[in-house]
Amino acid sequence: MMFDRPLVPAILVQRYKRFLFDAVLGDGSLITGFCPNTGSMRGLTAPGSRIWLSEHDSATRKYRHMLEMVEVDGTMVGVNTGLPNRLAEEAIRAGQIGDLHLYATLQREQKYGRNSRIDMLLTDPDRGCAYVEVKNVHFSRTGGLGEFPDSPTVRGAKHLEELGDMVEAGHRGIMIYLIQRDDCATFRICGDLDPVYAKAFERTRGRGVEAFAVKCRVSPQQIAPDGLIAMDEPAFADL
C-alpha cells in the first residue's frame, strides 16, 4: 500500500483522549491531530518520539494531520488500525497466506456470529467458506518478537470464540495477526497482559481455528505485507 502523499515527520508531544495527539512539525509549529488507534499503544507514546503523519485537505475533517507511524529504536511502526484489513487482503491476493488466494471471492465486513461482522469472508464453490478475522499488531518488548494484545480485549476474545463456532459449523475460521513493523521474526500471544485472551486463543486453536502472523515492510512511502513469520504458541495446562 503506497501513501497518496509523502508522510510528514514530526515530534510527538503527547497522545491523549485516545483519539488526539499534539506534535511539533519541522518548522516548529505545534499542531493537534487525529490518532486512528483507540488502543493503549503501549511503548509507542513517549513524548519526544519521532512520528510520521498523513495530511488531509477535506473540509469535513476537523484535523488536517493523522498519525500513521512512530519510530522506535530505529524501527518504523505503523499504528493506523484502519489499514490491517487492507494489508491482509493484499497478503491474501499475493499468495502469502497459505491457500487463501485460491478462494473465488473475498467480501469485507459481512455479518456473522453473535451480532458481529467478520473482517473478510472467503467463499468458493469447491472450498466452501473461510471466516477471516484480522488483528493489528504493533507491540514488541523483546527484540524480534511481536505480541498481541498489548492490553486486555474482551471483544478480541469474543471474536475468537465466534471463529470456533464457525469451524464447528463446518467452515474454516482463520486469525491473521498483521504486524505493522519489520523487525519481528516471531509472534506470540501476550498471555501475561491478557490471560483471558490467551486462554481463549488456545481453546479456539483446539477447536480447529487456524492462525497466521504476517509482518510488513514499513516506511514513510509505503506499508506492504512481507510474508509469514513463525508463531510461538505456548500451551496452558489449566484450560
C-alpha positions in Angstrom: 0.0 0.0 0.0 1.5 3.3 -1.2 0.7 6.5 0.6 -1.1 9.0 -1.7 1.2 11.8 -0.4 4.6 11.8 1.4 4.2 11.4 5.1 5.2 14.5 7.2 7.8 14.0 10.0 7.1 15.5 13.4 8.0 15.1 17.1 5.3 13.8 19.5 4.4 16.0 22.4 1.6 13.9 23.8 -1.2 11.5 22.9 -4.4 11.9 24.9 -8.2 11.2 24.9 -7.4 8.1 22.8 -8.1 10.0 19.5 -5.9 13.0 19.8 -2.2 13.9 19.8 -0.1 17.0 19.9 3.1 17.3 17.9 5.7 19.7 16.7 6.3 19.9 12.9 9.7 20.5 11.2 9.0 24.3 11.0 8.4 24.5 14.8 4.7 24.8 14.7 2.6 23.0 17.3 -0.4 21.0 15.8 -3.1 18.8 17.2 -4.0 15.8 15.1 -6.2 12.7 14.9 -4.9 9.3 16.2 -6.5 6.4 14.3 -5.9 3.9 17.1 -8.1 3.6 20.3 -5.8 1.0 21.9 -3.2 1.6 24.6 -0.3 1.9 22.0 1.9 0.5 24.7 5.5 1.6 24.2 4.7 4.0 21.3 3.6 7.2 23.0 6.7 8.5 24.7 7.0 12.3 24.4 9.8 13.2 22.1 9.3 10.2 19.8 9.8 10.8 16.1 6.4 10.3 14.3 5.1 10.4 10.7 1.8 12.0 9.7 -0.5 11.9 6.7 -2.1 15.2 5.6 -5.8 15.6 4.6 -7.4 18.6 3.0 -11.0 17.6 3.3 -13.2 20.4 4.7 -15.2 17.7 6.6 -12.2 16.8 8.7 -11.6 18.6 12.0 -7.8 17.8 12.0 -5.5 18.1 9.0 -2.9 15.6 10.3 -3.3 11.9 11.2 -0.8 9.8 13.0 0.5 6.9 10.8 3.8 5.8 12.2 6.0 6.0 15.3 9.8 5.4 15.1 11.1 3.3 18.0 14.8 2.4 18.3 15.2 3.0 14.6 12.2 0.9 13.6 9.1 2.3 11.9 5.9 1.1 13.5 2.5 1.5 11.8 -0.2 2.5 14.2 -3.2 3.1 12.0 -5.8 0.4 12.8 -7.7 1.3 9.7 -5.0 -0.4 7.5 -4.7 -4.0 8.6 -7.7 -5.3 6.8 -6.5 -3.8 3.6 -3.0 -5.1 4.1 -4.2 -8.6 5.0 -6.2 -8.6 1.8 -3.1 -7.6 -0.2 -1.2 -10.5 1.5 -4.0 -13.0 0.6 -4.2 -11.9 -3.0 -0.4 -12.1 -3.2 -0.5 -15.8 -2.1 1.4 -15.1 1.2 -1.1 -16.8 3.5 -1.5 -20.5 2.7 -4.1 -21.3 0.2 -6.4 -18.4 0.9 -5.7 -16.8 -2.5 -7.4 -19.8 -4.1 -10.9 -18.8 -2.9 -13.1 -17.4 -5.7 -14.5 -14.4 -3.8 -13.5 -12.1 -0.9 -16.0 -9.9 0.8 -15.4 -7.4 3.6 -17.4 -6.7 6.8 -20.0 -9.5 6.5 -22.5 -10.2 9.3 -22.0 -13.4 11.2 -21.9 -14.9 14.7 -23.5 -13.2 17.6 -24.3 -9.8 16.2 -20.8 -9.4 14.8 -19.1 -8.6 11.5 -16.3 -10.7 10.1 -13.4 -8.8 8.6 -13.3 -11.0 5.5 -15.4 -13.8 4.2 -13.8 -16.0 1.5 -16.1 -18.2 -0.5 -15.5 -20.8 -3.2 -17.9 -23.4 -4.8 -15.3 -26.2 -4.0 -13.6 -24.9 -0.9 -16.7 -23.6 1.0 -16.4 -20.6 3.4 -13.5 -19.2 5.3 -14.1 -16.6 8.0 -11.1 -14.4 8.5 -10.5 -12.1 11.4 -7.6 -9.6 11.3 -5.9 -8.1 14.3 -3.4 -5.2 14.2 -0.1 -5.8 16.0 2.5 -3.1 16.8 3.6 -4.2 20.3 7.2 -5.5 20.8 9.1 -5.5 24.1 11.7 -8.2 23.2 13.9 -7.9 20.1 12.5 -9.8 17.2 9.2 -10.7 18.9 5.8 -9.2 18.1 3.0 -9.7 20.6 -0.8 -9.3 20.8 -2.7 -7.9 22.7 -0.9 -5.1 24.4 -3.9 -4.6 26.8 -7.0 -6.7 27.8 -9.5 -7.1 24.9 -12.9 -8.7 25.8 -14.0 -8.0 22.2 -11.0 -9.9 20.8 -11.8 -13.0 23.0 -15.4 -12.9 21.7 -14.1 -12.9 18.1 -12.0 -16.0 18.8 -15.0 -17.9 20.2 -17.1 -16.9 17.2 -14.5 -18.2 14.8 -14.5 -21.5 16.8 -18.3 -21.6 16.3 -17.8 -21.3 12.5 -15.4 -24.2 12.5 -17.8 -26.4 14.4 -20.5 -25.4 11.8 -18.3 -26.9 9.0 -16.4 -23.8 7.8 -12.9 -22.5 8.2 -12.0 -20.0 10.9 -8.8 -18.0 10.4 -7.0 -15.4 12.6 -4.5 -13.2 10.9 -2.2 -11.1 13.1 -1.0 -8.3 10.9 2.3 -6.9 12.3 2.9 -3.3 11.2 6.7 -3.4 11.8 9.5 -5.3 10.0 11.8 -6.1 13.0 9.8 -9.2 14.1 10.8 -12.7 13.3 8.4 -14.4 15.7 4.9 -13.7 17.0 3.1 -14.8 20.2 0.0 -14.2 22.2 0.7 -11.9 25.1 -0.6 -14.1 28.0 0.7 -12.0 30.9 -1.1 -8.8 29.8 -4.3 -10.6 28.9 -4.5 -14.2 30.2 -8.2 -14.3 29.3 -7.5 -13.7 25.6 -4.5 -16.1 25.7 -6.7 -18.9 27.1 -9.4 -18.1 24.6 -6.8 -18.4 21.8 -5.6 -21.8 23.0 -9.1 -23.0 23.4 -10.1 -21.8 19.9 -7.0 -23.3 18.3 -8.1 -26.6 19.9 -11.5 -26.2 18.1 -9.7 -26.0 14.8 -9.2 -22.3 14.2 -6.1 -21.5 12.1 -3.7 -18.7 12.9 -1.1 -16.8 10.8 1.2 -13.9 11.6 2.2 -11.6 8.8 4.9 -9.0 9.1 5.1 -5.9 7.0 7.7 -3.6 5.4 7.2 -0.2 6.8 8.5 3.1 5.5 7.2 6.7 5.1 6.5 5.8 1.5 4.5 2.6 1.9 3.4 -0.3 4.2 3.4 -3.7 2.4 2.9 -7.2 3.7 6.1 -9.2 3.7 5.1 -12.8 4.3 4.5 -15.1 7.3 6.7 -15.3 10.4 6.8 -18.1 13.0 4.2 -18.3 15.7 5.2 -19.3 19.3 2.1 -21.0 20.8 2.6 -21.9 24.4 0.2 -24.4 26.0 -1.8 -23.6 29.0 -2.1 -26.5 31.4 -5.2 -25.2 33.2 -7.5 -24.8 30.1 
